[in-house]
Amino acid sequence: EAVAKKCREFNGIEADPETMVTVTCGATEGMIATLLATVDPGDEVVIVEPAYDCYIPMVTLNGGRPVFTPLTYPSYRIDWGAFHRCITPRTRLAILNFPHNPSGAVLDAQDLEALSEILRDTGVLILSDEVYEHIIFDGLSHHSLAGHPELRERSFIVSSFAKTYHATGWKIGYCLAPRQLSAEFQKIHQYLVFSVNTPIQHAYAELMQDQSH
């Protein structure tokens, strides 16, 4: 319920806490659950490089084939033409990480429109790693895929309280996804961890009530 309130106030999306929000054992568990729920052997997964070092093993352990597209130096922006060329009939998932680790780059509204146009007539899903959503600089803004009406319908949006509240060892994150995607995600999550630390969930829920933090 606290996460749903955050999504409403910060991301501008109404999220049913029962059917659209899954609390995870950190963001990494949320990401591997997404891969297990969506990717079959032989499926292609687009990864934007440089990338968090867990992405490639997650894909390959599940039998998927990573397909890479680089961010361009020095702006570290996505070349949407190159990204589009990575999309084939075998593409099942695209992994995006913005605000980006390690460059700090963010997507803007034009980027979201470009991505939406590329994927509009495809069945490609998105894993959006947004764990750094509150750590941005230079007056820039975070544009969550949750805020885009088309993209959020095909997206698993993963976040982490560890990054926001600097408590990495507590291992609490969440996955926000549409009802039908969440249902598939939860089938995997249930048997990966069974449950997530309840006392720490209560602690974060209480902390989130005070927006001054």
Order of alpha helices (4+ residues) and beta strands (2+ residues): alpha-beta-alpha-beta-alpha-beta-beta-alpha-beta-alpha-beta-beta-alpha-beta-alpha-alpha
